[in-house]
Amino acid sequence: MSTPAAIRATAAYAALTASHEDLLSRINWGGPDDCWPWTGSLLVSGYGRYYSKGSVARAHRLIYEIAIGPIPEGAHLDHICHGRDESCPGGNGCQHRRCCNPTHLEPVSLVNNVMRGRSQAALNARKDRCKRGHPFTPSNTRLTPDGRRRCMACSGLTGKGIGSAESAKTSCPQGHSYDAENTKVALRPDGSFKCRICRTCARDRARASYWKKRKA
């Protein structure tokens, strides 16, 4: 497909010289801000496939290196056009993986590239609350040995040694809510659940003890 004048005027296109005509002929050109889909063969992963110097290369990486420059060592190219399209489910069928517009590509670490995606791991990592609605604040979050986040408030609901009757309680005997901010979870030395402590009641007991000592 012939390239529009607006594309030929861009710095990215200027870098794709005539020596890369075969490469350019496999791109479906759009506007400067549009995706430029690869029309050649695809890898199983959905990225464009191009034979360069006797080996298989991903088309979008090759074009980025020609138009922008070398990709930093260890970096992965993130398709930022995918991140802007909330309707795209991702995966090997993602249409954005075919995009070769170098302005839609950003070198990032593998972790950042994964976290920007829509995999279950990425979706979970972006959550700021547990399934019961408790916020993942520093005081309410503990990391397990395998790197998962554990809600401390929920530990008091689902931890070892707590019965169903206790887990069903939403407030302390004095009526204070067992929410994330008002609940302290006490653990045994082995890390298992011991009991829930109402912070409001704990403060009330501390004040009462203080004034009792003052009067004595």
C-alpha positions as protocol buffer text, in pm:
chain_id: "A"
residue {
  index: 1
  type: MET
  ca { x: 0 y: 0 z: 0 }
}
residue {
  index: 2
  type: SER
  ca { x: 136 y: 344 z: -88 }
}
residue {
  index: 3
  type: THR
  ca { x: 227 y: 572 z: 199 }
}
residue {
  index: 4
  type: PRO
  ca { x: 29 y: 897 z: 254 }
}
residue {
  index: 5
  type: ALA
  ca { x: 214 y: 1228 z: 227 }
}
residue {
  index: 6
  type: ALA
  ca { x: 151 y: 1293 z: 595 }
}
residue {
  index: 7
  type: ILE
  ca { x: 339 y: 975 z: 681 }
}
residue {
  index: 8
  type: ARG
  ca { x: 626 y: 1044 z: 446 }
}
residue {
  index: 9
  type: ALA
  ca { x: 674 y: 1378 z: 622 }
}
residue {
  index: 10
  type: THR
  ca { x: 728 y: 1219 z: 965 }
}
residue {
  index: 11
  type: ALA
  ca { x: 1073 y: 1164 z: 1113 }
}
residue {
  index: 12
  type: ALA
  ca { x: 991 y: 797 z: 1169 }
}
residue {
  index: 13
  type: TYR
  ca { x: 922 y: 742 z: 801 }
}
residue {
  index: 14
  type: ALA
  ca { x: 1229 y: 938 z: 696 }
}
residue {
  index: 15
  type: ALA
  ca { x: 1441 y: 692 z: 892 }
}
residue {
  index: 16
  type: LEU
  ca { x: 1285 y: 400 z: 702 }
}
residue {
  index: 17
  type: THR
  ca { x: 1491 y: 453 z: 391 }
}
residue {
  index: 18
  type: ALA
  ca { x: 1446 y: 310 z: 43 }
}
residue {
  index: 19
  type: SER
  ca { x: 1667 y: 17 z: 138 }
}
residue {
  index: 20
  type: HIS
  ca { x: 1377 y: -114 z: 344 }
}
residue {
  index: 21
  type: GLU
  ca { x: 1112 y: -106 z: 69 }
}
residue {
  index: 22
  type: ASP
  ca { x: 1022 y: -473 z: 116 }
}
residue {
  index: 23
  type: LEU
  ca { x: 969 y: -414 z: 487 }
}
residue {
  index: 24
  type: LEU
  ca { x: 759 y: -102 z: 426 }
}
residue {
  index: 25
  type: SER
  ca { x: 543 y: -275 z: 166 }
}
residue {
  index: 26
  type: ARG
  ca { x: 404 y: -504 z: 438 }
}
residue {
  index: 27
  type: ILE
  ca { x: 267 y: -223 z: 651 }
}
residue {
  index: 28
  type: ASN
  ca { x: -90 y: -93 z: 624 }
}
residue {
  index: 29
  type: TRP
  ca { x: -24 y: 277 z: 671 }
}
residue {
  index: 30
  type: GLY
  ca { x: -268 y: 505 z: 850 }
}
residue {
  index: 31
  type: GLY
  ca { x: -240 y: 853 z: 994 }
}
residue {
  index: 32
  type: PRO
  ca { x: 64 y: 958 z: 1202 }
}
residue {
  index: 33
  type: ASP
  ca { x: -122 y: 877 z: 1525 }
}
residue {
  index: 34
  type: ASP
  ca { x: -293 y: 562 z: 1397 }
}
residue {
  index: 35
  type: CYS
  ca { x: -180 y: 202 z: 1431 }
}
residue {
  index: 36
  type: TRP
  ca { x: 22 y: 74 z: 1136 }
}
residue {
  index: 37
  type: PRO
  ca { x: -77 y: -296 z: 1117 }
}
residue {
  index: 38
  type: TRP
  ca { x: 167 y: -551 z: 980 }
}
residue {
  index: 39
  type: THR
  ca { x: 12 y: -730 z: 681 }
}
residue {
  index: 40
  type: GLY
  ca { x: 275 y: -1001 z: 642 }
}
residue {
  index: 41
  type: SER
  ca { x: 297 y: -1335 z: 819 }
}
residue {
  index: 42
  type: LEU
  ca { x: 258 y: -1356 z: 1196 }
}
residue {
  index: 43
  type: LEU
  ca { x: 425 y: -1544 z: 1477 }
}
residue {
  index: 44
  type: VAL
  ca { x: 208 y: -1769 z: 1695 }
}
residue {
  index: 45
  type: SER
  ca { x: 221 y: -1492 z: 1955 }
}
residue {
  index: 46
  type: GLY
  ca { x: 48 y: -1254 z: 1714 }
}
residue {
  index: 47
  type: TYR
  ca { x: 347 y: -1029 z: 1639 }
}
residue {
  index: 48
  type: GLY
  ca { x: 459 y: -957 z: 1284 }
}
residue {
  index: 49
  type: ARG
  ca { x: 725 y: -1191 z: 1145 }
}
residue {
  index: 50
  type: TYR
  ca { x: 998 y: -1077 z: 908 }
}
residue {
  index: 51
  type: TYR
  ca { x: 1311 y: -1252 z: 784 }
}
residue {
  index: 52
  type: SER
  ca { x: 1611 y: -1024 z: 832 }
}
residue {
  index: 53
  type: LYS
  ca { x: 1975 y: -1121 z: 777 }
}
residue {
  index: 54
  type: GLY
  ca { x: 1892 y: -1490 z: 772 }
}
residue {
  index: 55
  type: SER
  ca { x: 1691 y: -1497 z: 1094 }
}
residue {
  index: 56
  type: VAL
  ca { x: 1334 y: -1433 z: 1205 }
}
residue {
  index: 57
  type: ALA
  ca { x: 1269 y: -1093 z: 1362 }
}
residue {
  index: 58
  type: ARG
  ca { x: 963 y: -932 z: 1510 }
}
residue {
  index: 59
  type: ALA
  ca { x: 859 y: -666 z: 1262 }
}
residue {
  index: 60
  type: HIS
  ca { x: 771 y: -399 z: 1518 }
}
residue {
  index: 61
  type: ARG
  ca { x: 1110 y: -432 z: 1691 }
}
residue {
  index: 62
  type: LEU
  ca { x: 1295 y: -411 z: 1358 }
}
residue {
  index: 63
  type: ILE
  ca { x: 1106 y: -99 z: 1254 }
}
residue {
  index: 64
  type: TYR
  ca { x: 1158 y: 63 z: 1595 }
}
residue {
  index: 65
  type: GLU
  ca { x: 1534 y: 10 z: 1570 }
}
residue {
  index: 66
  type: ILE
  ca { x: 1541 y: 157 z: 1220 }
}
residue {
  index: 67
  type: ALA
  ca { x: 1322 y: 456 z: 1298 }
}
residue {
  index: 68
  type: ILE
  ca { x: 1414 y: 535 z: 1660 }
}
residue {
  index: 69
  type: GLY
  ca { x: 1733 y: 353 z: 1750 }
}
residue {
  index: 70
  type: PRO
  ca { x: 1864 y: 51 z: 1944 }
}
residue {
  index: 71
  type: ILE
  ca { x: 1634 y: -104 z: 2203 }
}
residue {
  index: 72
  type: PRO
  ca { x: 1799 y: -86 z: 2547 }
}
residue {
  index: 73
  type: GLU
  ca { x: 1945 y: -418 z: 2657 }
}
residue {
  index: 74
  type: GLY
  ca { x: 1690 y: -626 z: 2845 }
}
residue {
  index: 75
  type: ALA
  ca { x: 1401 y: -394 z: 2753 }
}
residue {
  index: 76
  type: HIS
  ca { x: 1072 y: -505 z: 2599 }
}
residue {
  index: 77
  type: LEU
  ca { x: 869 y: -292 z: 2359 }
}
residue {
  index: 78
  type: ASP
  ca { x: 529 y: -213 z: 2504 }
}
residue {
  index: 79
  type: HIS
  ca { x: 249 y: -132 z: 2260 }
}
residue {
  index: 80
  type: ILE
  ca { x: 102 y: 173 z: 2431 }
}
residue {
  index: 81
  type: CYS
  ca { x: -181 y: 169 z: 2177 }
}
residue {
  index: 82
  type: HIS
  ca { x: -298 y: -153 z: 2343 }
}
residue {
  index: 83
  type: GLY
  ca { x: -302 y: 13 z: 2684 }
}
residue {
  index: 84
  type: ARG
  ca { x: -525 y: 291 z: 2551 }
}
residue {
  index: 85
  type: ASP
  ca { x: -779 y: 48 z: 2403 }
}
residue {
  index: 86
  type: GLU
  ca { x: -993 y: -74 z: 2694 }
}
residue {
  index: 87
  type: SER
  ca { x: -1199 y: -294 z: 2461 }
}
residue {
  index: 88
  type: CYS
  ca { x: -905 y: -511 z: 2357 }
}
residue {
  index: 89
  type: PRO
  ca { x: -889 y: -835 z: 2558 }
}
residue {
  index: 90
  type: GLY
  ca { x: -520 y: -890 z: 2479 }
}
residue {
  index: 91
  type: GLY
  ca { x: -362 y: -1229 z: 2420 }
}
residue {
  index: 92
  type: ASN
  ca { x: -219 y: -1374 z: 2101 }
}
residue {
  index: 93
  type: GLY
  ca { x: -515 y: -1243 z: 1902 }
}
residue {
  index: 94
  type: CYS
  ca { x: -453 y: -881 z: 2005 }
}
residue {
  index: 95
  type: GLN
  ca { x: -457 y: -663 z: 1693 }
}
residue {
  index: 96
  type: HIS
  ca { x: -220 y: -412 z: 1854 }
}
residue {
  index: 97
  type: ARG
  ca { x: 63 y: -666 z: 1846 }
}
residue {
  index: 98
  type: ARG
  ca { x: 69 y: -612 z: 1470 }
}
residue {
  index: 99
  type: CYS
  ca { x: 118 y: -236 z: 1507 }
}
residue {
  index: 100
  type: CYS
  ca { x: 448 y: -111 z: 1367 }
}
residue {
  index: 101
  type: ASN
  ca { x: 407 y: 262 z: 1435 }
}
residue {
  index: 102
  type: PRO
  ca { x: 728 y: 338 z: 1629 }
}
residue {
  index: 103
  type: THR
  ca { x: 554 y: 619 z: 1819 }
}
residue {
  index: 104
  type: HIS
  ca { x: 322 y: 353 z: 1966 }
}
residue {
  index: 105
  type: LEU
  ca { x: 616 y: 157 z: 2108 }
}
residue {
  index: 106
  type: GLU
  ca { x: 790 y: 222 z: 2439 }
}
residue {
  index: 107
  type: PRO
  ca { x: 1090 y: 32 z: 2580 }
}
residue {
  index: 108
  type: VAL
  ca { x: 1006 y: -89 z: 2932 }
}
residue {
  index: 109
  type: SER
  ca { x: 1119 y: -363 z: 3170 }
}
residue {
  index: 110
  type: LEU
  ca { x: 959 y: -706 z: 3148 }
}
residue {
  index: 111
  type: VAL
  ca { x: 778 y: -648 z: 3479 }
}
residue {
  index: 112
  type: ASN
  ca { x: 630 y: -317 z: 3362 }
}
residue {
  index: 113
  type: ASN
  ca { x: 530 y: -469 z: 3031 }
}
residue {
  index: 114
  type: VAL
  ca { x: 346 y: -754 z: 3205 }
}
residue {
  index: 115
  type: MET
  ca { x: 184 y: -524 z: 3462 }
}
residue {
  index: 116
  type: ARG
  ca { x: 48 y: -301 z: 3187 }
}
residue {
  index: 117
  type: GLY
  ca { x: -126 y: -599 z: 3030 }
}
residue {
  index: 118
  type: ARG
  ca { x: -459 y: -762 z: 3109 }
}
residue {
  index: 119
  type: SER
  ca { x: -344 y: -1099 z: 3238 }
}
residue {
  index: 120
  type: GLN
  ca { x: -492 y: -1219 z: 3567 }
}
residue {
  index: 121
  type: ALA
  ca { x: -161 y: -1152 z: 3743 }
}
residue {
  index: 122
  type: ALA
  ca { x: -154 y: -795 z: 3612 }
}
residue {
  index: 123
  type: LEU
  ca { x: -516 y: -731 z: 3706 }
}
residue {
  index: 124
  type: ASN
  ca { x: -459 y: -863 z: 4058 }
}
residue {
  index: 125
  type: ALA
  ca { x: -143 y: -655 z: 4102 }
}
residue {
  index: 126
  type: ARG
  ca { x: -332 y: -336 z: 4014 }
}
residue {
  index: 127
  type: LYS
  ca { x: -606 y: -397 z: 4271 }
}
residue {
  index: 128
  type: ASP
  ca { x: -591 y: -163 z: 4570 }
}
residue {
  index: 129
  type: ARG
  ca { x: -842 y: -363 z: 4776 }
}
residue {
  index: 130
  type: CYS
  ca { x: -894 y: -727 z: 4866 }
}
residue {
  index: 131
  type: LYS
  ca { x: -1205 y: -920 z: 4764 }
}
residue {
  index: 132
  type: ARG
  ca { x: -1382 y: -809 z: 5084 }
}
residue {
  index: 133
  type: GLY
  ca { x: -1309 y: -441 z: 5021 }
}
residue {
  index: 134
  type: HIS
  ca { x: -1024 y: -390 z: 5270 }
}
residue {
  index: 135
  type: PRO
  ca { x: -759 y: -149 z: 5135 }
}
residue {
  index: 136
  type: PHE
  ca { x: -411 y: -285 z: 5063 }
}
residue {
  index: 137
  type: THR
  ca { x: -241 y: -29 z: 5289 }
}
residue {
  index: 138
  type: PRO
  ca { x: 109 y: -98 z: 5429 }
}
residue {
  index: 139
  type: SER
  ca { x: -36 y: -166 z: 5775 }
}
residue {
  index: 140
  type: ASN
  ca { x: -300 y: -404 z: 5635 }
}
residue {
  index: 141
  type: THR
  ca { x: -83 y: -596 z: 5389 }
}
residue {
  index: 142
  type: ARG
  ca { x: 161 y: -881 z: 5443 }
}
residue {
  index: 143
  type: LEU
  ca { x: 357 y: -1054 z: 5169 }
}
residue {
  index: 144
  type: THR
  ca { x: 354 y: -1433 z: 5163 }
}
residue {
  index: 145
  type: PRO
  ca { x: 677 y: -1625 z: 5085 }
}
residue {
  index: 146
  type: ASP
  ca { x: 564 y: -1669 z: 4722 }
}
residue {
  index: 147
  type: GLY
  ca { x: 516 y: -1292 z: 4679 }
}
residue {
  index: 148
  type: ARG
  ca { x: 138 y: -1272 z: 4705 }
}
residue {
  index: 149
  type: ARG
  ca { x: -34 y: -1002 z: 4909 }
}
residue {
  index: 150
  type: ARG
  ca { x: -228 y: -1110 z: 5215 }
}
residue {
  index: 151
  type: CYS
  ca { x: -496 y: -884 z: 5365 }
}
residue {
  index: 152
  type: MET
  ca { x: -438 y: -871 z: 5740 }
}
residue {
  index: 153
  type: ALA
  ca { x: -801 y: -787 z: 5813 }
}
residue {
  index: 154
  type: CYS
  ca { x: -910 y: -1092 z: 5617 }
}
residue {
  index: 155
  type: SER
  ca { x: -655 y: -1302 z: 5803 }
}
residue {
  index: 156
  type: GLY
  ca { x: -876 y: -1252 z: 6102 }
}
residue {
  index: 157
  type: LEU
  ca { x: -1170 y: -1384 z: 5903 }
}
residue {
  index: 158
  type: THR
  ca { x: -1015 y: -1682 z: 5729 }
}
residue {
  index: 159
  type: GLY
  ca { x: -705 y: -1766 z: 5935 }
}
residue {
  index: 160
  type: LYS
  ca { x: -635 y: -2102 z: 6092 }
}
residue {
  index: 161
  type: GLY
  ca { x: -819 y: -2164 z: 6419 }
}
residue {
  index: 162
  type: ILE
  ca { x: -1115 y: -1928 z: 6366 }
}
residue {
  index: 163
  type: GLY
  ca { x: -1462 y: -2078 z: 6355 }
}
residue {
  index: 164
  type: SER
  ca { x: -1743 y: -1990 z: 6119 }
}
residue {
  index: 165
  type: ALA
  ca { x: -1938 y: -1815 z: 6398 }
}
residue {
  index: 166
  type: GLU
  ca { x: -1644 y: -1587 z: 6475 }
}
residue {
  index: 167
  type: SER
  ca { x: -1575 y: -1515 z: 6108 }
}
residue {
  index: 168
  type: ALA
  ca { x: -1938 y: -1407 z: 6063 }
}
residue {
  index: 169
  type: LYS
  ca { x: -1901 y: -1128 z: 6320 }
}
residue {
  index: 170
  type: THR
  ca { x: -1866 y: -782 z: 6168 }
}
residue {
  index: 171
  type: SER
  ca { x: -1824 y: -591 z: 6495 }
}
residue {
  index: 172
  type: CYS
  ca { x: -1672 y: -635 z: 6840 }
}
residue {
  index: 173
  type: PRO
  ca { x: -1890 y: -694 z: 7154 }
}
residue {
  index: 174
  type: GLN
  ca { x: -1903 y: -316 z: 7202 }
}
residue {
  index: 175
  type: GLY
  ca { x: -2041 y: -265 z: 6851 }
}
residue {
  index: 176
  type: HIS
  ca { x: -1727 y: -124 z: 6684 }
}
residue {
  index: 177
  type: SER
  ca { x: -1687 y: -232 z: 6323 }
}
residue {
  index: 178
  type: TYR
  ca { x: -1429 y: -496 z: 6234 }
}
residue {
  index: 179
  type: ASP
  ca { x: -1306 y: -300 z: 5933 }
}
residue {
  index: 180
  type: ALA
  ca { x: -949 y: -271 z: 5807 }
}
residue {
  index: 181
  type: GLU
  ca { x: -868 y: 49 z: 5995 }
}
residue {
  index: 182
  type: ASN
  ca { x: -1019 y: -63 z: 6326 }
}
residue {
  index: 183
  type: THR
  ca { x: -896 y: -422 z: 6334 }
}
residue {
  index: 184
  type: LYS
  ca { x: -560 y: -552 z: 6447 }
}
residue {
  index: 185
  type: VAL
  ca { x: -490 y: -916 z: 6376 }
}
residue {
  index: 186
  type: ALA
  ca { x: -286 y: -1103 z: 6639 }
}
residue {
  index: 187
  type: LEU
  ca { x: -89 y: -1400 z: 6509 }
}
residue {
  index: 188
  type: ARG
  ca { x: 73 y: -1692 z: 6684 }
}
residue {
  index: 189
  type: PRO
  ca { x: 451 y: -1748 z: 6650 }
}
residue {
  index: 190
  type: ASP
  ca { x: 384 y: -1992 z: 6363 }
}
residue {
  index: 191
  type: GLY
  ca { x: 199 y: -1720 z: 6171 }
}
residue {
  index: 192
  type: SER
  ca { x: -148 y: -1867 z: 6217 }
}
residue {
  index: 193
  type: PHE
  ca { x: -446 y: -1662 z: 6335 }
}
residue {
  index: 194
  type: LYS
  ca { x: -484 y: -1598 z: 6707 }
}
residue {
  index: 195
  type: CYS
  ca { x: -752 y: -1332 z: 6747 }
}
residue {
  index: 196
  type: ARG
  ca { x: -890 y: -1000 z: 6626 }
}
residue {
  index: 197
  type: ILE
  ca { x: -839 y: -692 z: 6838 }
}
residue {
  index: 198
  type: CYS
  ca { x: -1070 y: -391 z: 6815 }
}
residue {
  index: 199
  type: ARG
  ca { x: -845 y: -83 z: 6806 }
}
residue {
  index: 200
  type: THR
  ca { x: -1118 y: 143 z: 6949 }
}
residue {
  index: 201
  type: CYS
  ca { x: -1168 y: -86 z: 7249 }
}
residue {
  index: 202
  type: ALA
  ca { x: -791 y: -113 z: 7295 }
}
residue {
  index: 203
  type: ARG
  ca { x: -760 y: 266 z: 7308 }
}
residue {
  index: 204
  type: ASP
  ca { x: -1053 y: 290 z: 7551 }
}
residue {
  index: 205
  type: ARG
  ca { x: -890 y: 34 z: 7782 }
}
residue {
  index: 206
  type: ALA
  ca { x: -558 y: 216 z: 7765 }
}
residue {
  index: 207
  type: ARG
  ca { x: -722 y: 548 z: 7858 }
}
residue {
  index: 208
  type: ALA
  ca { x: -917 y: 387 z: 8141 }
}
residue {
  index: 209
  type: SER
  ca { x: -599 y: 226 z: 8276 }
}
residue {
  index: 210
  type: TYR
  ca { x: -416 y: 560 z: 8254 }
}
residue {
  index: 211
  type: TRP
  ca { x: -677 y: 755 z: 8452 }
}
residue {
  index: 212
  type: LYS
  ca { x: -709 y: 475 z: 8708 }
}
residue {
  index: 213
  type: LYS
  ca { x: -336 y: 501 z: 8777 }
}
residue {
  index: 214
  type: ARG
  ca { x: -357 y: 882 z: 8794 }
}
residue {
  index: 215
  type: LYS
  ca { x: -633 y: 865 z: 9057 }
}
residue {
  index: 216
  type: ALA
  ca { x: -440 y: 611 z: 9262 }
}
